[in-house]
């Protein structure tokens, strides 16, 4: 935002700052307010979704289960196969443009309210608050010499952190191994060794990221912090300090002789509460900064102070650069419309592909050993591996037939029975009498057709080629 002052290092500064400074522990102060309550609700929703979904059953099976050994991905009664990964790529594109749209419209609210890193960090900070006390108490505790009380509080905090991290790892693995079987196996030491390895990895990563690194992940490791600015414009809602209203800032005094000087001050009383509640340790009054995650804790903090001193709320608020300059904010703008349009187009295509997706898959692979073979009866044969995949939720019987020019026949059983989610490979030989077929080219187009054995309805067909020598 061009008119908002930002602290920069002067070119001739005799002591330039390092691009990476040693981490200084941030002691976040607890604050109550509208946005904190909103974040509490989103946090509970995220935790319920992550920890609870793994325990849901759907039609006798875990509702969300990524069965890697079987190469099957079960999501709410629908089974996806590796052949469906195109849908995953579309979903990632939709998510990307959804993020672009939200960022251009309302800034970095994804990070402040729904990012897993932020969510788990807030959980760990809440545990820290409950075990070690308020911000001032934690600062005092860290400066104090080691004692039984300090050791007890630190131990309880880290034990709770590790328990949350451990259960996070168990739940994650529970999406790849049925969690109702995983839990008993873990405590009976009967689980697969990979389960223990991945639980350990996620326990350590969660403990480090949410307990120790916290804002370092957001500032230095997250790429979103670096490229978010290219999606901002003058009409993007972002947490901002109203410089014109707040400056010059200064403390308030009850002395009568200071009344005239205080009338010249802005609304900011320089209490630094907005800095104390910031999880990334920035001062929002310094202007727009890439470290800001849009959590709006500084908004709640400033509003509470404004209410106490009888000033209007909103000195720090969600606003746009145009509004701060007294200009009109435009909601509909080319960039926002473009992002939203691409997202909607991809979402429509994804929905259509998902709703028209059949519960069957047919793949044809030619024999790589020989293009064709001559038999003792002077006929030409080609060999194929026909892969039939029943992706529906019921056992089915199919008819496998051939649609080909006269003179080409199929040597394989037409009736194929497949159980639920079964992948069946059928070896098929096509045979051609060259005298009947009158081959003039080396390639003949043929099609394998799969139909429902009960209704006769055609389900899918796949084209391939029959290769023969030129006559």
C-alpha positions in Angstrom: 0.0 0.0 0.0 1.8 3.1 -1.3 0.7 5.7 1.2 1.3 3.7 4.4 4.7 4.2 5.9 6.9 1.1 6.1 10.1 0.9 8.1 13.1 0.3 5.8 16.8 0.2 6.2 18.5 3.3 4.8 21.2 2.6 2.2 23.8 4.5 4.3 22.8 2.8 7.5 26.1 2.0 9.2 24.6 -1.2 10.8 22.5 -2.9 8.1 20.2 -5.6 9.2 20.7 -9.2 8.3 18.3 -10.8 5.9 17.8 -13.6 8.5 18.0 -12.7 12.1 18.2 -15.1 15.0 14.7 -16.0 16.2 13.5 -14.0 19.2 10.8 -15.8 21.1 7.4 -14.1 20.7 5.2 -14.0 23.8 1.7 -13.7 22.4 -0.8 -12.0 24.7 -4.3 -13.4 25.0 -7.1 -11.2 23.7 -10.9 -11.5 23.3 -12.9 -10.0 20.5 -15.0 -10.7 17.4 -12.3 -12.1 15.3 -10.9 -14.2 18.1 -14.3 -15.8 18.5 -14.6 -16.3 14.8 -11.2 -18.0 14.8 -12.2 -20.2 17.7 -15.2 -21.5 15.7 -13.1 -22.2 12.6 -10.5 -23.9 14.7 -13.0 -26.2 16.3 -14.5 -27.0 12.8 -11.0 -27.8 11.5 -10.1 -30.0 14.4 -13.5 -31.8 14.3 -13.0 -32.4 10.5 -9.5 -33.6 10.8 -9.7 -35.8 13.9 -13.3 -36.9 13.4 -13.5 -37.8 9.7 -11.2 -40.7 10.1 -13.6 -42.4 12.5 -16.7 -42.0 10.2 -18.0 -45.1 8.4 -19.7 -45.1 5.0 -21.5 -48.3 3.8 -19.5 -50.5 6.1 -16.1 -49.0 5.3 -14.1 -46.0 6.5 -15.5 -42.9 4.9 -12.1 -41.5 3.9 -9.4 -44.1 3.3 -6.4 -44.0 1.0 -5.6 -47.6 0.4 -2.1 -47.3 -1.2 -1.3 -51.1 -1.4 -4.6 -51.7 -3.3 -4.3 -48.4 -5.2 -7.8 -47.4 -4.2 -8.9 -44.1 -2.7 -12.3 -44.3 -1.0 -14.0 -41.0 -0.3 -17.6 -41.0 0.9 -18.7 -44.0 -1.0 -16.8 -43.2 -4.2 -13.7 -45.2 -5.1 -11.0 -43.5 -7.1 -8.2 -45.2 -8.9 -4.8 -44.0 -10.1 -6.4 -43.6 -13.5 -8.6 -40.8 -11.9 -5.6 -38.6 -10.9 -6.6 -36.2 -13.7 -9.5 -35.3 -11.3 -7.0 -34.6 -8.6 -5.0 -32.2 -10.9 -8.3 -30.4 -11.7 -9.1 -30.1 -7.9 -5.6 -28.6 -7.3 -6.2 -26.0 -10.0 -9.6 -25.2 -8.5 -8.0 -24.8 -5.0 -5.2 -22.6 -6.4 -7.6 -20.2 -8.2 -9.9 -20.3 -5.2 -6.9 -19.1 -3.1 -6.1 -16.4 -5.7 -9.7 -15.2 -5.6 -9.9 -15.0 -1.8 -6.5 -13.3 -1.6 -7.4 -10.7 -4.1 -10.7 -10.1 -2.4 -9.8 -10.2 1.3 -6.0 -10.7 1.7 -4.4 -13.5 3.7 -7.4 -14.6 5.6 -6.6 -18.3 4.7 -3.6 -18.1 6.9 -5.3 -16.4 9.7 -8.3 -18.7 10.0 -7.9 -22.0 8.2 -4.2 -22.7 7.6 -3.2 -25.9 9.5 0.1 -24.3 10.6 -1.8 -21.4 12.2 -4.5 -23.7 13.6 -2.0 -26.0 15.4 0.2 -23.1 16.5 -2.9 -21.5 18.2 -3.6 -24.8 19.9 0.0 -25.0 21.2 -0.1 -21.4 22.3 -3.3 -22.0 24.2 -1.7 -24.9 26.0 1.3 -22.7 26.8 -1.1 -20.0 28.2 -2.8 -22.5 30.4 0.3 -24.2 31.8 2.7 -21.2 32.2 0.3 -18.3 32.7 -0.2 -15.0 31.0 2.3 -13.2 28.7 4.0 -11.4 31.6 4.1 -14.6 33.6 5.7 -16.5 30.8 8.3 -13.8 30.3 9.1 -13.8 34.0 9.2 -17.6 34.1 11.7 -17.8 31.2 14.0 -15.3 32.9 13.9 -17.0 36.3 16.4 -19.6 37.4 15.5 -23.2 37.1 13.4 -24.4 40.0 10.9 -27.2 40.8 8.0 -25.0 39.8 9.6 -23.9 36.5 10.5 -27.5 35.7 7.0 -28.8 36.5 5.3 -26.1 34.3 7.7 -26.7 31.4 7.4 -30.5 31.6 3.6 -30.4 31.6 3.6 -28.0 28.6 5.9 -30.2 26.5 4.1 -33.4 27.5 0.8 -31.9 26.3 2.4 -30.7 23.2 3.8 -34.2 22.5 0.4 -35.8 23.1 -1.3 -33.4 20.6 1.5 -34.0 18.1 1.3 -37.8 18.6 -2.5 -37.9 18.1 -2.0 -35.7 15.0 0.4 -38.3 13.6 -1.9 -41.2 14.5 -4.8 -39.6 12.8 -2.8 -38.9 9.7 -1.7 -42.5 9.3 -5.4 -43.5 10.1 -6.3 -42.1 6.7 -4.1 -44.6 5.0 -4.7 -47.6 7.4 -8.1 -48.2 8.9 -7.9 -46.3 12.1 -10.2 -48.7 14.0 -7.6 -51.4 13.4 -4.6 -49.2 13.7 -5.2 -48.1 17.3 -5.3 -51.6 18.8 -2.4 -52.7 16.7 -0.3 -49.8 17.8 -0.6 -50.5 21.5 -0.2 -54.3 20.9 3.0 -53.6 18.8 1.4 -55.4 15.9 1.1 -52.5 13.4 3.2 -52.3 10.3 6.6 -50.8 10.9 5.8 -48.0 8.3 3.0 -47.0 10.6 5.3 -46.4 13.5 7.8 -44.5 11.2 5.2 -42.1 9.8 3.6 -41.5 13.1 7.0 -40.7 14.5 7.8 -38.3 11.6 4.5 -36.4 11.9 4.8 -36.3 15.7 8.2 -34.7 15.5 7.2 -32.3 12.7 4.0 -31.2 14.4 5.9 -30.7 17.7 8.6 -28.6 16.0 6.4 -26.6 13.6 3.7 -25.6 16.1 5.7 -25.6 19.3 9.1 -24.2 18.4 9.1 -22.7 14.8 5.6 -21.2 14.6 6.0 -17.8 12.9 9.3 -18.9 11.3 7.3 -21.4 9.1 5.0 -18.5 8.0 7.8 -16.0 7.4 10.6 -18.1 5.9 9.2 -21.5 4.8 5.8 -20.8 3.4 5.9 -19.7 -0.3 2.5 -18.0 0.0 4.0 -15.3 2.2 6.3 -14.4 -0.7 4.0 -14.3 -3.7 0.8 -13.1 -2.0 1.6 -9.4 -2.8 1.3 -10.0 -6.6 -2.4 -10.8 -6.0 -3.1 -7.6 -4.0 -4.5 -4.4 -5.5 -5.8 -1.1 -4.2 -9.2 -2.6 -3.5 -8.0 -5.7 -1.5 -9.3 -5.9 2.0 -6.4 -6.2 4.5 -5.7 -5.6 8.1 -4.4 -2.0 8.1 -3.7 0.9 10.5 -5.5 4.2 9.8 -2.4 6.4 9.7 -4.3 9.6 9.2 -6.5 9.0 12.2 -3.9 7.5 14.5 -1.0 9.9 14.1 0.7 11.5 15.8 0.5 8.9 18.5 1.1 9.5 22.2 0.2 8.6 25.7 -2.8 10.2 27.4 -2.5 12.2 30.7 -5.2 13.3 33.2 -3.3 16.5 34.0 -5.2 19.7 33.0 -2.0 21.4 31.8 -1.5 18.6 29.2 -4.9 18.8 27.7 -3.9 21.3 24.9 -1.0 19.1 23.8 -3.2 16.0 23.9 -5.8 17.5 21.6 -3.1 17.6 18.9 -2.5 13.8 19.2 -4.2 11.2 17.1 -6.3 8.3 18.4 -3.4 5.9 18.9 -2.2 6.0 22.5 0.9 3.9 21.7 0.0 1.2 24.1 1.7 -1.5 21.9 -1.1 -4.0 22.6 -1.5 -4.6 18.9 2.2 -5.8 18.9 1.8 -7.9 22.0 -1.1 -10.0 20.5 0.5 -10.5 17.1 1.6 -14.1 16.5 4.3 -13.1 14.1 5.6 -10.2 16.2 5.1 -7.4 13.8 3.8 -3.8 14.4 0.8 -3.3 12.1 1.4 0.5 12.4 4.5 0.1 10.3 2.4 -0.5 7.2 1.7 -3.5 5.1 4.1 -6.4 5.8 4.4 -9.8 4.2 4.7 -11.4 7.7 1.1 -10.4 8.5 -1.2 -13.5 8.4 -4.4 -11.5 8.5 -5.5 -13.0 11.8 -7.0 -9.6 13.0 -5.9 -10.1 16.6 -4.5 -6.6 16.5 -8.0 -5.4 15.4 -9.6 -7.0 18.5 -6.8 -5.5 20.7 -7.1 -2.0 19.3 -10.9 -2.0 19.4 -10.8 -2.9 23.1 -8.5 0.1 23.8 -10.6 2.4 21.7 -13.7 1.3 23.7 -12.0 2.1 27.0 -10.9 5.6 26.0 -14.2 6.5 24.3 -12.9 6.6 20.7 -14.6 5.0 17.7 -13.5 1.5 16.9 -11.6 0.7 13.6 -8.3 2.5 14.1 -6.9 -0.9 13.0 -9.4 -2.7 10.8 -10.0 -4.6 7.6 -9.9 -2.0 4.9 -8.5 -1.1 1.4 -5.9 1.2 0.2 -8.5 3.2 -1.6 -10.6 3.6 1.5 -7.6 4.8 3.6 -7.0 7.5 0.9 -10.7 8.6 1.0 -11.5 7.0 -2.4 -14.1 4.6 -3.5 -13.5 0.8 -3.1 -14.4 -1.2 -6.2 -15.6 -4.7 -5.5 -15.9 -5.9 -9.1 -12.6 -5.5 -10.8 -10.9 -7.4 -13.7 -8.4 -9.4 -11.7 -11.0 -10.6 -9.2 -13.4 -11.5 -12.0 -10.7 -13.3 -13.9 -9.6 -15.4 -10.9 -13.2 -16.3 -10.1 -14.1 -17.1 -13.7 -11.3 -19.5 -14.1 -12.2 -21.1 -10.8 -15.9 -21.5 -11.8 -15.0 -22.9 -15.2 -12.7 -25.5 -13.7 -15.2 -26.3 -10.9 -17.9 -26.8 -13.5 -15.7 -29.2 -15.5 -14.7 -31.1 -12.4 -18.4 -31.4 -11.3 -19.4 -32.7 -14.8 -16.5 -35.2 -14.9 -17.3 -36.4 -11.5 -21.1 -36.8 -12.1 -20.6 -38.5 -15.5 -17.9 -40.7 -14.3 -18.8 -44.4 -14.8 -18.1 -47.1 -12.3 -16.0 -49.0 -14.8 -12.6 -48.7 -16.5 -11.2 -50.4 -19.6 -7.5 -50.4 -20.5 -5.9 -52.2 -23.4 -2.2 -53.2 -23.6 -0.7 -54.8 -26.6 1.9 -57.6 -26.2 5.2 -55.9 -26.3 7.1 -59.1 -27.3 5.9 -59.3 -31.0 3.8 -57.2 -33.2 2.1 -60.3 -34.7 2.5 -64.0 -35.1 1.8 -66.6 -37.7 0.1 -69.8 -36.6 0.4 -73.3 -38.0 -2.9 -72.7 -39.7 -1.5 -69.7 -41.6 -3.5 -67.2 -39.6 -2.2 -64.0 -38.1 -2.6 -63.4 -34.3 -2.2 -60.4 -32.0 -2.1 -60.7 -28.2 -3.5 -58.1 -25.8 -3.9 -57.7 -22.0 -7.4 -56.3 -21.3 -7.7 -54.7 -17.9 -11.2 -54.6 -16.5 -11.8 -52.5 -13.4 -15.1 -52.6 -11.5 -15.1 -49.2 -9.7 -18.7 -49.5 -8.7 -20.0 -50.5 -5.2 -21.6 -53.7 -6.4 -20.5 -57.0 -7.9 -21.1 -56.9 -11.6 -21.0 -59.3 -14.6 -19.8 -57.8 -17.9 -19.8 -58.9 -21.6 -16.5 -58.4 -23.4 -17.0 -58.4 -27.2 -15.1 -57.2 -30.3 -16.1 -54.7 -32.9 -13.9 -55.4 -35.9 -13.9 -55.9 -39.6 -15.0 -59.2 -41.0 -12.3 -61.9 -40.8 -11.0 -60.9 -37.3 -12.2 -63.0 -34.4 -11.5 -63.0 -30.6 -10.3 -65.9 -28.5 -11.4 -65.1 -25.0 -14.3 -65.7 -22.6 -17.1 -63.1 -23.2 -18.6 -63.3 -19.7 -16.4 -61.6 -17.1 -17.5 -61.5 -13.4 -15.9 -58.8 -11.2 -16.3 -58.2 -7.5 -16.5 -54.8 -5.9 -13.3 -52.7 -6.7 -11.7 -55.7 -8.5 -9.1 -55.2 -11.2 -9.0 -58.2 -13.6 -6.5 -58.8 -16.3 -7.8 -60.9 -19.3 -5.4 -62.3 -21.9 -7.1 -61.9 -25.3 -5.9 -63.2 -28.7 -7.3 -61.8 -31.9 -7.0 -64.0 -35.0 -7.3 -63.1 -38.6 -7.4 -65.2 -41.8 -5.5 -63.1 -44.3 -7.4 -64.7 -47.3 -10.8 -63.7 -45.8 -9.7 -60.3 -44.6 -7.8 -59.2 -47.7 -5.4 -57.1 -45.8 -4.1 -54.1 -47.7 -2.6 -52.2 -44.9 -0.4 -53.2 -41.9 -2.8 -51.8 -39.3 -6.5 -52.5 -38.8 -8.6 -50.5 -36.3 -10.6 -52.7 -33.9 -12.6 -51.9 -30.7 -13.1 -53.8 -27.5 -16.6 -53.3 -26.2 -17.8 -53.9 -22.6 -21.5 -54.2 -21.9 -23.7 -54.9 -18.8 -24.4 -58.7 -19.0 -27.8 -58.2 -17.3 -29.2 -55.2 -19.3 -27.0 -55.4 -22.5 -26.3 -51.7 -22.1 -22.9 -50.7 -23.5 -20.6 -49.3 -20.8 -17.4 -48.5 -22.5 -15.3 -49.2 -25.6 -11.6 -48.8 -26.3 -10.0 -48.6 -29.7 -6.7 -50.4 -30.5 -5.0 -51.8 -33.6 -4.5 -55.2 -35.2 -1.1 -55.4 -36.9 -0.5 -57.7 -39.8 2.1 -58.0 -42.6 1.3 -56.3 -45.9 -0.1 -58.8 -48.4 
